Amino acid sequence: MNSRRPVPPPYFELRLGPLHVTVQRIPAWLITLTTTAIGSGTAWWTSR
């Protein structure tokens, strides 16, 4: 019996010639930073 779980596919994969970028998961800090930046930028833009 095989108890190994299958490897999930990557979240994001980019192949451009010799360049190969694979992201398995997006870190929580990056989501937080992006959301904060977008919210701050939107607040600044609408207050102009």
N, C-alpha and C positions, 0 to 999 in steps of 0.2 A: 504494500500500500504506500502511495506517495503522499506524504504529509506536507509537502512544500506548497505554498500558495502561489498562484500565477502572478507574474510581475505585471503591474498595471501599466498601461501605455503612458507615455510622457504627457504632461499637461500642454507643453508647447514644444514644437520641434521645427527648426529652421535649417534648411540646407541650401547654400548658395555656393556652388563650385566646391572649393576645398574647405570652405567655412561650414562647420556643423555645430549648431547650438541646440542643446536639449535642456529643458527645464522640467524637472520631475514634479515639483510643487512650488507654489508661490508662498514665500514666507509671510507670516502675519504682520511683521514690522513694515514690509513693503506695501501691503494693502492699507495699513494705518497711515503711513506717510503719504501715499497717493490720495487717499480720501481727505486728509487734512489739507493738503496743498490745493486740491480742487475746491474744497469748501471755502478756504481762505481767499483764493483767487476769485471765486464767484461773489463772495461778500464784498471784496474790494471793487470788483467791476460794477456791481449794482449800486454801490454807494457813490460812484463818481457823478 
